[in-house]
Every structure is written in structure tokens, then in C-alpha cells.
Amino acid sequence: MTLLIGTDSGLYRADDVPFERDELDHVLDCGVVTAVKSWDHTEGVFVASSTGAYRSVDGGETWTDLEVPVGDRFWHAGQSEVWSILATADGALYAGTNDPYIFRSVDGGETWTEQKGFRELPSRGHWESPIDPHYARLRALETVPGRPDHLIAGVEAGGIHVSRDGGRTWSDHRDAIVDDVHQILPVSEDVWLVATGYLDHDLENLGLGHAVGEGGLWRTTDAGESFERIDTGNDFSYIRRVFVHDGRVIFCGGEEAPPAWVNDDHGVALFESTNFGRDFERVDFPGEPHEVIETWAVYDGDALCGSGLFDVPDERDDVEGRIMRRLPGEEDEGPTYETVGRVDANVSRIEVV
């Protein structure tokens, strides 16, 4: 098995775990990696990044630019970026940018068509990025298990939106959940988990600051019609990703948003639940008290995760990325996490191929 490691300085490849720093191959110079994904129904592995989207069919050794339409937005805004990528079982590819637009390809990425129905969502005028005040990020694109024509889009910051016809038309669900959506994890047709951050447009418009929302881990049991927060009372509620493994719900949260990470004015905590979120137990991990676990994957039956301070407004050169392995521990003890590799850049995504 091969581990692909997305960072804020491109994509790395490890042929084994654990690994030493000099055993890594820098296989794709693509700027900031925003997604690394593969699916059983589609050949290859896909990367989304600040320079575009790419595909490899040889385990990550070589890459083809899918030429998603990014282009120049306006003279003051620079280029668009690809923040999410999705392959569906019918052979279609979808890419989400930070304008945000959704593009669809039915010929393996040779040509792309914008899904213009996404532009027509009523709440679109309220969307905003925490970095770029004019263009939100389409952070998440997912399919609904058992409903192949149903797509879910998560906008940072602009809530969740659902299509029931392969992306042609969309229903607006912004009012059902907080604005700052980082990740959507569909567990079943009707049950999804959502990791969120602190950007709340309504509070900001009242003059209460930019990052003052509640964040947290949210769950829907009715396919996005309503959401409830399941980590209520958690102070570490700026959450980038949630992961389900071996019957456990796992997430890492920060007690402040990324502007505070520049000077380590924040703390982080890792939590696990064995009862699908009724309660969570805090677990120690390497990299505390400041490194944020951003990504998860399963490698040879074990859960791996990657950490750093990814997506910090003023990038720090003194923070390295870390890959950790989760060990279940003895029956009467909790799990432990061990470092199995270091990377010269902050780790944003990992994928096993």
C-alpha cells in the first residue's frame, strides 16, 4: 500500500509506514492540496489543489492535469482554486472551486461544464470566504449512500446545499446549519456528520467580529432537512474533519480559529465516541497542544491521521507536518497515538492507494 500525503507545499508519496523523511517522494508540485480522494468505482486517485485538479492511474507516481476551469476571476482576486473533487458511479466527475462554482465532466476530465443551477441558490449572496471576502470555498462535495443522483455541497462559508438530479438543480439548506462548513461525512442515506468552524455571517453583520460562531460537530438524521449539534459544551469546537472507524466517531478541535494559530494562541484536543456522539472522551496525541489533526485514512487496518497548522493566514515555516497511527490499547485502557513519519510541510489530506 502507498500513502499519499497532501500538504501546503504539494503532494508527497510514502511507499511504507512508518517512514523516514528522506524516504518521501515529492510527486506533485501543485501548491496547497485541498483534497486527495479515490473511489472503488473509479480508476485512479484524484487531487484538488490551489493550482487545479489532477488524476493518477499508477498509484501516484505520475499525474495528469484535469484542466478544471479555474482562470482569473478579477484583477484584484487572482486565480480560482479547486477545493473539492468527486467521482460518481455513473462515470461523471465533479469539481468545486472557490468562486464557488461546480463543474461536471462526463468524459474523464477532457471537457467540463458548469452546473449553473448552483448559481441560483437563494442564499448565495450571503456566502463569504474567511480569507477572500468575495468568494466562498466549495469545501465539500459528496454523494448520498444509496442515492447516486443525490449530491451534497458544503460551502465555507455558506452552509449546505443538496441536489437530487446529479447537480442540475439545488435546494438551499443554509438556514438548517451554521455557515462555516468544512466537511460532510454521509454515513447513510439520511444520517450525515458535518464538521464546522466559527465564521457566522449573521453575527458578523451585527458587528460582533469575523470568527465568533459556535462551530462544532453536527448531525442530520433526515438527509439535511435539520441538524443538531452533538458536541454541545465542547470548548474545542473549531473542527476541520470528522472520521468514523471501527465503530468510533473521532474528531480533533481547536479552541480558536486559524488567525490565532499564527502565534500559538490556541489549544487543541482529540475526542472519540463509542456511542455515535452521545458522549466523547478526550484522547492524548503527539503534537499537542497546538497541532491540528486535519485528515484521516485507514492503512492496513489501522487508522492514520495527519496534522500541522494547515491553512493559516500567515503561513509558518517553523511547523512541520506529522503522520500518526492510532493503536487501540489494552481492553481497560484507551487508545494511543504514535508518530510514524514527519513531513516538511503541514499535512492537509492523506489517502491510501
DOLUMPA-539478 format. One line per 2 residues: number of its first residue (from 1); their letters; for each residue y, x, z of C-alpha. Coordinates in pm, whole numbers, always signed. Example, Ala and Ser with C-alpha at 12.3 -4.5 7.8 and 13.67 -1.06 7.14 Angstrom:
REM residues 2
1> AS> -450 +1230 +780; -106 +1367 +714 $
This chain:
REM residues 353
1> MT> +0 +0 +0; +356 +103 -76 $
3> LL> +662 +26 +137; +990 -31 -47 $
5> IG> +1296 +23 +172; +1631 -123 +69 $
7> TD> +1937 +43 +219; +2313 +53 +173 $
9> SG> +2253 +359 -47; +1988 +227 -284 $
11> LY> +1610 +181 -272; +1352 +419 -123 $
13> RA> +974 +426 -158; +717 +535 +104 $
15> DD> +356 +575 -5; +225 +553 +351 $
17> VP> +326 +451 +703; +413 +636 +919 $
19> FE> +617 +874 +705; +848 +1171 +738 $
21> RD> +1198 +1168 +600; +1117 +1420 +325 $
23> EL> +824 +1206 +206; +1053 +928 +83 $
25> DH> +1139 +889 -285; +1483 +756 -379 $
27> VL> +1361 +538 -666; +1664 +323 -748 $
29> DC> +2032 +411 -726; +2171 +59 -706 $
31> GV> +2432 +67 -432; +2383 -180 -148 $
33> VT> +2043 -353 -153; +2070 -722 -64 $
35> AV> +1712 -837 -138; +1366 -692 -212 $
37> KS> +1108 -961 -289; +772 -1021 -454 $
39> WD> +553 -1329 -506; +181 -1376 -570 $
41> HT> +252 -1596 -871; +484 -1348 -1048 $
43> EG> +416 -994 -1166; +621 -715 -1015 $
45> VF> +875 -672 -741; +1246 -760 -760 $
47> VA> +1560 -606 -612; +1906 -763 -579 $
49> SS> +2198 -533 -511; +2567 -467 -543 $
51> TG> +2509 -330 -896; +2279 -608 -1022 $
53> AY> +1915 -719 -1017; +1610 -511 -1112 $
55> RS> +1235 -550 -1164; +944 -306 -1131 $
57> VD> +589 -367 -1253; +447 -31 -1139 $
59> GG> +482 -55 -761; +841 +56 -752 $
61> ET> +819 +381 -947; +1034 +266 -1240 $
63> WT> +1284 -17 -1272; +1432 -241 -1541 $
65> DL> +1783 -384 -1513; +1761 -763 -1550 $
67> EV> +2128 -776 -1652; +2223 -1074 -1440 $
69> PV> +2579 -1174 -1543; +2798 -1014 -1277 $
71> GD> +3104 -879 -1460; +3464 -859 -1349 $
73> RF> +3599 -1158 -1157; +3971 -1090 -1134 $
75> WH> +4161 -764 -1138; +4203 -767 -758 $
77> AG> +3846 -872 -675; +3631 -614 -851 $
79> QS> +3278 -688 -968; +3043 -962 -859 $
81> EV> +2722 -868 -678; +2373 -1014 -676 $
83> WS> +2286 -1131 -325; +1962 -1326 -380 $
85> IL> +1675 -1345 -626; +1393 -1596 -665 $
87> AT> +1090 -1629 -892; +924 -1969 -914 $
89> AD> +565 -2054 -1007; +671 -2208 -1340 $
91> GA> +791 -1867 -1462; +1164 -1910 -1400 $
93> LY> +1388 -1653 -1233; +1699 -1739 -1033 $
95> AG> +1977 -1507 -916; +2260 -1584 -677 $
97> TN> +2588 -1394 -683; +2885 -1369 -451 $
99> DP> +3120 -1583 -663; +2898 -1774 -583 $
101> YI> +2707 -1880 -892; +2339 -1941 -960 $
103> FR> +2188 -1811 -1283; +1847 -1905 -1427 $
105> SV> +1622 -1725 -1676; +1308 -1862 -1841 $
107> DG> +1231 -1550 -2047; +1175 -1288 -1778 $
109> GE> +1540 -1195 -1747; +1617 -1144 -2116 $
111> TW> +1880 -1419 -2105; +2049 -1607 -1822 $
113> TE> +2214 -1948 -1795; +2448 -2055 -1519 $
115> QK> +2333 -2360 -1321; +2668 -2536 -1342 $
117> GF> +2565 -2818 -1111; +2605 -2575 -822 $
119> RE> +2977 -2553 -900; +3014 -2927 -845 $
121> LP> +2920 -2938 -476; +3193 -3123 -282 $
123> SR> +3230 -2859 -10; +3269 -2567 -249 $
125> GH> +3645 -2544 -189; +3573 -2465 +178 $
127> WE> +3337 -2172 +116; +3452 -1821 +200 $
129> SP> +3310 -1473 +244; +3369 -1282 +569 $
131> ID> +3477 -980 +360; +3625 -1127 +40 $
133> PH> +3845 -1427 +125; +3800 -1587 -215 $
135> YA> +3430 -1557 -295; +3140 -1655 -71 $
137> RL> +2799 -1490 -95; +2489 -1677 -204 $
139> RA> +2277 -1507 +62; +1956 -1711 +29 $
141> LE> +1756 -1876 -249; +1418 -2027 -160 $
143> TV> +1166 -2281 -285; +1024 -2555 -65 $
145> PG> +649 -2517 +4; +456 -2788 -176 $
147> RP> +765 -2898 -371; +804 -2645 -654 $
149> DH> +1109 -2815 -807; +1299 -2813 -477 $
151> LI> +1533 -2519 -424; +1737 -2429 -115 $
153> AG> +2057 -2225 -132; +2225 -2069 +170 $
155> VE> +2589 -1966 +142; +2775 -1714 +359 $
157> AG> +2989 -1887 +448; +2938 -2238 +316 $
159> GI> +2625 -2396 +462; +2300 -2509 +300 $
161> HV> +2251 -2700 -26; +1938 -2849 -184 $
163> SR> +1826 -2911 -543; +1533 -3136 -628 $
165> DG> +1528 -3066 -1001; +1500 -2690 -1039 $
167> GR> +1868 -2618 -985; +2029 -2856 -1231 $
169> TW> +2185 -3081 -966; +2251 -3021 -597 $
171> SD> +2308 -3217 -277; +2561 -3088 -26 $
173> HR> +2434 -3024 +329; +2722 -2817 +463 $
175> DA> +2803 -3071 +733; +2449 -3052 +871 $
177> IV> +2469 -2687 +985; +2719 -2411 +1063 $
179> DD> +2889 -2240 +768; +2766 -1884 +810 $
181> VH> +2411 -1894 +667; +2228 -1560 +642 $
183> QI> +1866 -1656 +576; +1646 -1962 +517 $
185> LP> +1276 -1942 +601; +1083 -2251 +481 $
187> VS> +773 -2295 +699; +652 -2619 +542 $
189> ED> +785 -2898 +322; +1007 -3036 +596 $
191> VW> +1035 -2753 +853; +1270 -2462 +782 $
193> LV> +1423 -2196 +1005; +1777 -2072 +942 $
195> AT> +1947 -1759 +1077; +2325 -1783 +1107 $
197> GY> +2635 -1588 +1204; +2975 -1652 +1357 $
199> LD> +3209 -1749 +1073; +3331 -2107 +1128 $
201> HD> +3593 -2225 +880; +3697 -2528 +1082 $
203> LE> +3770 -2317 +1389; +3943 -2051 +1183 $
205> NL> +4168 -2311 +1025; +4271 -2414 +1375 $
207> GL> +4393 -2059 +1436; +4105 -1958 +1662 $
209> GH> +4007 -1645 +1471; +3768 -1539 +1198 $
211> AV> +3435 -1495 +1379; +3430 -1749 +1658 $
213> GE> +3143 -1981 +1561; +2828 -2020 +1765 $
215> GG> +2576 -1867 +1522; +2218 -1896 +1639 $
217> LW> +1872 -1983 +1509; +1844 -2334 +1366 $
219> RT> +1554 -2558 +1265; +1522 -2864 +1046 $
221> TD> +1221 -3095 +1057; +1347 -3332 +787 $
223> AG> +1399 -3099 +488; +1761 -3019 +560 $
225> ES> +1896 -3362 +646; +1967 -3246 +1002 $
227> FE> +1942 -2923 +1200; +1912 -2835 +1567 $
229> RI> +1977 -2501 +1730; +1664 -2372 +1904 $
231> DT> +1804 -2062 +2082; +2062 -2254 +2286 $
233> GN> +2214 -2041 +2560; +2136 -1714 +2384 $
235> DF> +2431 -1472 +2402; +2287 -1260 +2119 $
237> SY> +2343 -1530 +1860; +2465 -1336 +1556 $
239> IR> +2131 -1341 +1371; +2061 -1190 +1031 $
241> RV> +1688 -1265 +988; +1402 -1458 +1147 $
243> FV> +1034 -1379 +1094; +709 -1564 +1164 $
245> HD> +398 -1352 +1225; +66 -1425 +1392 $
247> GR> +195 -1747 +1544; +516 -1592 +1678 $
249> VI> +878 -1658 +1585; +1072 -1330 +1604 $
251> FC> +1442 -1252 +1564; +1699 -990 +1660 $
253> GG> +2051 -1095 +1750; +2385 -930 +1820 $
255> EE> +2636 -1044 +2077; +2923 -969 +1837 $
257> AP> +2979 -992 +1460; +2989 -678 +1237 $
259> PA> +3357 -589 +1291; +3257 -498 +1649 $
261> WV> +2971 -279 +1522; +3214 -21 +1382 $
263> ND> +3280 +120 +1731; +2959 +2 +1904 $
265> DH> +3148 -275 +2080; +2834 -488 +2079 $
267> GV> +2483 -516 +2215; +2163 -637 +2051 $
269> AL> +1840 -796 +2168; +1499 -874 +2017 $
271> FE> +1326 -1203 +2102; +981 -1350 +2042 $
273> ST> +849 -1703 +2089; +483 -1807 +2108 $
275> NF> +559 -2181 +2104; +773 -2207 +1790 $
277> GR> +1105 -2183 +1964; +1068 -2388 +2280 $
279> DF> +1146 -2066 +2465; +1195 -1699 +2378 $
281> ER> +1109 -1376 +2561; +1317 -1060 +2521 $
283> VD> +1127 -752 +2398; +1240 -387 +2413 $
285> FP> +1256 -187 +2089; +1371 +157 +1971 $
287> GE> +1732 +159 +1861; +1871 -45 +2147 $
289> PH> +2141 -111 +2248; +2321 -111 +1910 $
291> EV> +2086 -105 +1608; +2032 -446 +1448 $
293> IE> +1688 -535 +1309; +1766 -672 +965 $
295> TW> +1430 -716 +791; +1056 -770 +837 $
297> AV> +730 -735 +644; +355 -716 +710 $
299> YD> +187 -382 +637; -190 -350 +678 $
301> GD> -190 -643 +920; +92 -508 +1136 $
303> AL> +450 -634 +1144; +705 -374 +1034 $
305> CG> +1080 -404 +1070; +1387 -208 +966 $
307> SG> +1714 -155 +1150; +2055 +6 +1135 $
309> LF> +2411 -124 +1110; +2397 -270 +761 $
311> DV> +2696 -442 +601; +2955 -305 +844 $
313> PD> +3314 -344 +716; +3392 +26 +772 $
315> ER> +3065 +200 +686; +2947 +454 +944 $
317> DD> +2791 +786 +844; +2651 +858 +1190 $
319> VE> +2394 +574 +1192; +2054 +618 +1026 $
321> GR> +1800 +357 +929; +1480 +312 +1127 $
323> IM> +1140 +164 +1038; +939 +30 +1332 $
325> RR> +587 -105 +1377; +503 -383 +1621 $
327> LP> +200 -323 +1844; +59 -631 +2019 $
329> GE> -8 -458 +2352; -271 -543 +2613 $
331> ED> -361 -902 +2693; -150 -909 +3010 $
333> EG> +140 -715 +2856; +398 -791 +2595 $
335> PT> +425 -627 +2251; +572 -281 +2199 $
337> YE> +762 -136 +1905; +734 +223 +1784 $
339> TV> +937 +418 +1529; +725 +510 +1224 $
341> GR> +996 +651 +996; +1364 +731 +958 $
343> VD> +1588 +685 +654; +1923 +849 +578 $
345> AN> +2091 +510 +528; +2098 +175 +707 $
347> VS> +1792 -40 +630; +1867 -386 +492 $
349> RI> +1534 -500 +341; +1169 -392 +328 $
351> EV> +884 -519 +112; +518 -418 +86 $
353> V> +366 -391 -262 $
